[in-house]
């Protein structure tokens, strides 16, 4: 499967708990950290939930 790189660009401070847990599920818990994940529908859905806190670096 294809890989997708996701970078955290927003802080989880003052965000709902579910968004914080989604970031942790994506492997992101600190600013400017990059995580490489499998490109699956589940991962795409998680990215859509926190699209304002992350950016897709490369596909």
Rosetta constraint file for C-alpha pairs under 8 A:
AtomPair CA 1 CA 38 HARMONIC 6.53 0.50
AtomPair CA 1 CA 39 HARMONIC 6.80 0.50
AtomPair CA 2 CA 38 HARMONIC 6.06 0.50
AtomPair CA 2 CA 39 HARMONIC 5.52 0.50
AtomPair CA 2 CA 59 HARMONIC 7.51 0.50
AtomPair CA 3 CA 36 HARMONIC 6.46 0.50
AtomPair CA 3 CA 37 HARMONIC 5.54 0.50
AtomPair CA 3 CA 38 HARMONIC 4.66 0.50
AtomPair CA 3 CA 39 HARMONIC 5.35 0.50
AtomPair CA 3 CA 59 HARMONIC 6.29 0.50
AtomPair CA 4 CA 36 HARMONIC 5.62 0.50
AtomPair CA 4 CA 37 HARMONIC 5.33 0.50
AtomPair CA 4 CA 38 HARMONIC 6.11 0.50
AtomPair CA 4 CA 39 HARMONIC 5.63 0.50
AtomPair CA 4 CA 56 HARMONIC 7.27 0.50
AtomPair CA 4 CA 57 HARMONIC 7.69 0.50
AtomPair CA 4 CA 58 HARMONIC 5.95 0.50
AtomPair CA 4 CA 59 HARMONIC 4.61 0.50
AtomPair CA 5 CA 34 HARMONIC 6.58 0.50
AtomPair CA 5 CA 35 HARMONIC 5.63 0.50
AtomPair CA 5 CA 36 HARMONIC 4.40 0.50
AtomPair CA 5 CA 37 HARMONIC 6.33 0.50
AtomPair CA 5 CA 56 HARMONIC 5.85 0.50
AtomPair CA 5 CA 57 HARMONIC 5.29 0.50
AtomPair CA 5 CA 58 HARMONIC 5.26 0.50
AtomPair CA 5 CA 59 HARMONIC 6.46 0.50
AtomPair CA 6 CA 34 HARMONIC 5.56 0.50
AtomPair CA 6 CA 35 HARMONIC 5.34 0.50
AtomPair CA 6 CA 36 HARMONIC 6.41 0.50
AtomPair CA 6 CA 37 HARMONIC 7.74 0.50
AtomPair CA 6 CA 54 HARMONIC 6.53 0.50
AtomPair CA 6 CA 55 HARMONIC 5.78 0.50
AtomPair CA 6 CA 56 HARMONIC 4.59 0.50
AtomPair CA 6 CA 57 HARMONIC 5.64 0.50
AtomPair CA 6 CA 58 HARMONIC 7.58 0.50
AtomPair CA 7 CA 28 HARMONIC 7.76 0.50
AtomPair CA 7 CA 32 HARMONIC 5.95 0.50
AtomPair CA 7 CA 33 HARMONIC 5.64 0.50
AtomPair CA 7 CA 34 HARMONIC 4.35 0.50
AtomPair CA 7 CA 35 HARMONIC 6.49 0.50
AtomPair CA 7 CA 54 HARMONIC 5.48 0.50
AtomPair CA 7 CA 55 HARMONIC 5.34 0.50
AtomPair CA 7 CA 56 HARMONIC 6.29 0.50
AtomPair CA 7 CA 57 HARMONIC 6.37 0.50
AtomPair CA 8 CA 28 HARMONIC 6.49 0.50
AtomPair CA 8 CA 30 HARMONIC 7.25 0.50
AtomPair CA 8 CA 31 HARMONIC 5.53 0.50
AtomPair CA 8 CA 32 HARMONIC 5.09 0.50
AtomPair CA 8 CA 33 HARMONIC 5.71 0.50
AtomPair CA 8 CA 34 HARMONIC 6.68 0.50
AtomPair CA 8 CA 53 HARMONIC 5.96 0.50
AtomPair CA 8 CA 54 HARMONIC 4.38 0.50
AtomPair CA 8 CA 55 HARMONIC 6.50 0.50
AtomPair CA 9 CA 31 HARMONIC 6.01 0.50
AtomPair CA 9 CA 32 HARMONIC 5.73 0.50
AtomPair CA 9 CA 53 HARMONIC 5.46 0.50
AtomPair CA 9 CA 54 HARMONIC 5.23 0.50
AtomPair CA 9 CA 55 HARMONIC 6.76 0.50
AtomPair CA 10 CA 31 HARMONIC 6.73 0.50
AtomPair CA 10 CA 52 HARMONIC 7.07 0.50
AtomPair CA 10 CA 53 HARMONIC 4.17 0.50
AtomPair CA 10 CA 54 HARMONIC 6.50 0.50
AtomPair CA 11 CA 30 HARMONIC 7.80 0.50
AtomPair CA 11 CA 31 HARMONIC 6.55 0.50
AtomPair CA 11 CA 53 HARMONIC 6.82 0.50
AtomPair CA 12 CA 19 HARMONIC 7.44 0.50
AtomPair CA 12 CA 20 HARMONIC 5.86 0.50
AtomPair CA 12 CA 53 HARMONIC 7.68 0.50
AtomPair CA 15 CA 19 HARMONIC 6.50 0.50
AtomPair CA 15 CA 20 HARMONIC 6.91 0.50
AtomPair CA 16 CA 20 HARMONIC 6.68 0.50
AtomPair CA 17 CA 21 HARMONIC 6.23 0.50
AtomPair CA 18 CA 22 HARMONIC 6.12 0.50
AtomPair CA 19 CA 23 HARMONIC 6.32 0.50
AtomPair CA 19 CA 49 HARMONIC 7.26 0.50
AtomPair CA 19 CA 50 HARMONIC 6.35 0.50
AtomPair CA 20 CA 24 HARMONIC 6.42 0.50
AtomPair CA 21 CA 25 HARMONIC 6.08 0.50
AtomPair CA 22 CA 26 HARMONIC 6.27 0.50
AtomPair CA 22 CA 46 HARMONIC 6.39 0.50
AtomPair CA 22 CA 49 HARMONIC 7.78 0.50
AtomPair CA 22 CA 50 HARMONIC 7.43 0.50
AtomPair CA 23 CA 27 HARMONIC 6.42 0.50
AtomPair CA 23 CA 28 HARMONIC 5.14 0.50
AtomPair CA 23 CA 29 HARMONIC 6.27 0.50
AtomPair CA 23 CA 50 HARMONIC 7.50 0.50
AtomPair CA 24 CA 28 HARMONIC 5.19 0.50
AtomPair CA 24 CA 29 HARMONIC 5.63 0.50
AtomPair CA 26 CA 35 HARMONIC 7.18 0.50
AtomPair CA 26 CA 37 HARMONIC 7.77 0.50
AtomPair CA 26 CA 43 HARMONIC 7.59 0.50
AtomPair CA 26 CA 46 HARMONIC 7.50 0.50
AtomPair CA 27 CA 35 HARMONIC 6.00 0.50
AtomPair CA 28 CA 33 HARMONIC 6.21 0.50
AtomPair CA 28 CA 34 HARMONIC 7.14 0.50
AtomPair CA 28 CA 35 HARMONIC 6.68 0.50
AtomPair CA 29 CA 33 HARMONIC 7.52 0.50
AtomPair CA 37 CA 43 HARMONIC 7.66 0.50
AtomPair CA 38 CA 43 HARMONIC 7.41 0.50
AtomPair CA 39 CA 43 HARMONIC 6.45 0.50
AtomPair CA 39 CA 44 HARMONIC 7.05 0.50
AtomPair CA 40 CA 44 HARMONIC 6.27 0.50
AtomPair CA 41 CA 45 HARMONIC 6.13 0.50
AtomPair CA 42 CA 46 HARMONIC 6.38 0.50
AtomPair CA 43 CA 47 HARMONIC 6.21 0.50
AtomPair CA 44 CA 48 HARMONIC 6.21 0.50
AtomPair CA 45 CA 49 HARMONIC 6.33 0.50
AtomPair CA 46 CA 50 HARMONIC 6.70 0.50
AtomPair CA 47 CA 51 HARMONIC 5.50 0.50
AtomPair CA 47 CA 54 HARMONIC 7.27 0.50
AtomPair CA 50 CA 54 HARMONIC 6.52 0.50
AtomPair CA 51 CA 55 HARMONIC 6.93 0.50
